[in-house]
Amino acid sequence: MGCSKMDGGVAALDGEEAARDWIAATFAPSANQWMRLEQFATMLVAESAQQNLIAASTIPILWVRHIADSAQLLALDRDRDGLWLDLGSGPGLPGLVVALLSERPMMLVESRKRRCDFLRAVVAELALAHVEVLEAPLERLETRAAATISARAFAPLDKLIDLSARFSTESTRWLLPKGRNAVKELALLPQAWQNLFHVEQSLTDADSQILVGTGQITDKKRGKA
């Protein structure tokens, strides 16, 4: 197995072996990192039998659909450090995968108790001292500067931006997987906000795209006084 070609000639990961090979080539994980990735994958599948963390149909393609899909966001942001804020982290995607492949300080923001219980269990089991789980709606989170903001399946883009803008600075990197509707959602934002972003093709899904931006979202950029 390896890479197949998507429309436009972009290489797509084709199968679980290809996903693992890509992770190995891109991040060169240590033996300990591989072990913890495998353990996280096992915990994710086991917990998904107890609560709706990931779709059952994606379990046979877990490494493509969830592990590599999350890791590709880190690959788009390897030139920086500082706080990574993962919004609506749910099962820890992408936040826990990023934390397993890097030492970036990570804050997982999730409002649902059972999901937070799972996130805390993973953090404890895998000894991820650089990861913090915040069980609260985003609106209740104390404002702080984030070097990176990610959100895999959190909210429509306009709402996501409204809720998270206060965490951004002029150097904040935005990493927002938005599926096949990325361009349409981006077009609904004020033009000044649109100008901060470009679109990257997902490595794991021919129908998915990632909005990648750099900069601060402000009401001034929206056009407000």
C-alpha positions in Angstrom: 0.0 0.0 0.0 1.1 3.6 -0.5 -0.2 6.9 -1.8 -2.9 7.2 -4.4 -3.6 10.3 -6.4 -6.5 12.6 -5.8 -7.9 15.2 -8.2 -5.3 17.8 -8.9 -2.5 15.3 -8.4 -2.3 15.5 -4.6 -1.1 12.4 -3.0 -3.6 10.7 -0.6 -2.8 8.1 2.0 -4.1 4.8 0.9 -4.5 2.3 3.7 -3.4 1.8 7.3 0.2 0.8 6.3 0.5 4.0 4.2 -0.7 6.0 7.2 1.9 4.5 9.5 4.6 4.9 6.9 3.7 8.6 6.5 3.9 9.2 10.2 7.2 7.5 10.4 8.7 9.5 7.5 7.3 12.8 8.7 7.9 12.7 12.5 10.4 9.8 13.0 8.6 8.8 16.3 10.7 7.2 19.0 9.8 3.7 20.2 8.1 5.2 23.2 6.0 7.5 21.0 4.9 4.6 18.8 4.0 2.6 21.8 1.9 5.4 23.2 0.2 6.0 19.8 -0.7 2.3 19.7 -2.0 2.5 23.2 -4.1 5.6 22.5 -5.6 3.9 19.4 -6.5 0.8 21.6 -8.1 3.0 24.2 -10.0 5.0 21.6 -11.5 1.9 20.1 -12.4 0.4 23.5 -14.0 3.6 24.7 -16.0 4.0 21.5 -17.9 0.8 22.5 -19.0 2.7 25.6 -19.7 6.1 24.1 -20.0 7.7 20.7 -16.4 8.9 20.2 -15.7 7.8 16.6 -18.0 6.1 14.0 -17.8 2.3 14.0 -17.3 2.4 10.3 -14.0 4.2 10.8 -12.4 1.7 13.1 -10.9 -0.5 10.3 -9.3 2.7 8.9 -8.4 4.2 12.3 -4.8 5.2 11.4 -5.9 6.9 8.2 -9.1 8.5 9.3 -8.1 9.6 12.8 -4.4 9.2 13.7 -2.8 10.5 10.4 -5.7 12.8 9.8 -4.8 14.5 13.1 -1.1 14.3 12.7 -1.2 16.2 9.4 -2.2 19.3 11.4 1.1 19.1 13.3 2.9 18.8 10.0 1.4 22.1 9.0 2.6 23.8 12.2 6.1 22.3 13.0 7.8 25.7 12.8 6.5 27.0 16.1 6.0 26.3 19.8 3.7 27.7 22.5 0.2 26.8 23.6 -1.9 24.7 21.3 -5.6 25.1 22.0 -7.7 22.3 20.7 -11.4 23.2 20.7 -14.2 20.7 21.0 -11.5 18.0 21.4 -14.0 15.2 21.9 -12.0 11.9 21.7 -8.8 13.9 21.7 -8.6 14.4 17.9 -6.4 16.1 16.9 -5.1 17.3 20.2 -3.9 14.0 21.8 -2.3 12.8 18.6 -0.4 16.1 18.4 0.6 15.8 22.0 1.9 12.2 21.4 4.1 13.4 18.6 5.4 16.6 20.1 6.1 18.4 23.4 3.9 21.3 22.6 1.8 22.5 25.6 -1.7 21.3 24.8 -5.0 22.4 26.1 -8.0 20.1 25.3 -11.2 22.1 25.6 -14.4 19.9 25.8 -17.7 20.5 27.6 -19.0 16.9 27.8 -18.1 15.1 31.0 -17.9 11.6 29.7 -15.5 12.7 27.0 -13.4 14.7 29.4 -13.3 11.6 31.7 -11.8 9.7 28.7 -9.4 12.4 27.9 -8.2 12.6 31.5 -7.8 8.8 31.5 -5.6 8.9 28.4 -3.5 11.8 29.8 -2.9 9.9 33.0 -2.3 6.5 31.4 0.2 7.8 28.9 1.8 10.3 31.3 1.2 13.3 29.1 2.4 16.0 31.6 2.2 18.7 28.9 -1.5 18.2 28.3 -4.4 19.9 30.2 -8.0 18.9 29.9 -10.5 21.8 30.5 -14.1 20.6 31.1 -16.1 23.7 30.2 -17.8 25.4 27.3 -15.4 27.5 25.4 -17.3 30.7 26.4 -16.1 30.0 30.0 -12.5 29.6 29.2 -10.2 32.4 30.5 -8.8 34.4 27.7 -5.2 33.5 26.9 -2.9 33.8 23.9 -2.7 30.6 21.8 0.1 29.9 19.4 -2.1 27.5 17.6 -5.9 26.9 17.5 -7.3 23.7 16.1 -10.9 22.5 15.8 -11.7 19.3 14.0 -15.5 19.1 14.3 -16.5 21.9 16.6 -18.8 24.4 15.0 -19.6 26.1 11.7 -16.7 28.3 10.7 -18.4 31.7 11.4 -19.4 30.6 14.9 -16.0 29.0 15.5 -14.2 32.2 14.7 -16.6 34.3 16.8 -16.0 32.1 19.8 -12.2 31.7 19.5 -11.1 35.0 18.2 -10.2 36.3 21.6 -7.4 33.7 21.9 -5.7 34.8 18.7 -2.7 37.0 18.3 -0.9 38.4 15.2 1.1 35.2 15.0 -1.6 32.6 15.9 -1.8 29.7 13.5 -5.3 28.4 12.7 -5.7 24.8 11.7 -9.4 24.0 10.8 -10.4 20.9 9.0 -13.7 21.7 7.3 -14.4 18.8 5.0 -15.7 19.4 1.5 -17.4 22.7 2.5 -14.2 24.5 3.5 -14.2 27.0 0.6 -17.9 27.7 0.9 -17.6 28.3 4.6 -14.6 30.6 4.2 -16.5 32.6 1.6 -19.1 33.5 4.2 -16.6 35.3 6.4 -15.8 39.0 6.2 -13.2 39.6 3.4 -10.5 40.7 5.9 -10.9 37.4 7.8 -10.8 35.4 4.6 -7.5 37.0 3.7 -5.8 35.4 6.7 -6.5 31.9 5.4 -5.6 29.5 2.6 -6.8 26.1 1.8 -4.8 22.9 2.1 -5.9 19.5 0.7 -6.3 16.8 3.3 -3.8 14.0 3.0 -6.3 11.5 4.2 -9.5 12.3 2.3 -10.0 13.4 -1.2 -13.2 15.2 -0.3 -11.7 17.1 2.7 -9.8 20.4 3.0 -8.1 22.2 5.8 -8.3 26.0 6.4 -4.9 27.2 7.4 -4.5 30.8 8.6 -2.1 33.0 10.4 -3.1 36.1 12.3 -5.4 37.8 14.8 -9.2 37.8 14.3 -10.6 41.2 15.5 -13.9 43.0 15.2 -11.9 45.7 13.3 -11.2 43.1 10.7 -14.9 42.3 10.6 -15.5 46.0 9.8 -16.9 47.0 13.2 -15.8 50.2 14.9 
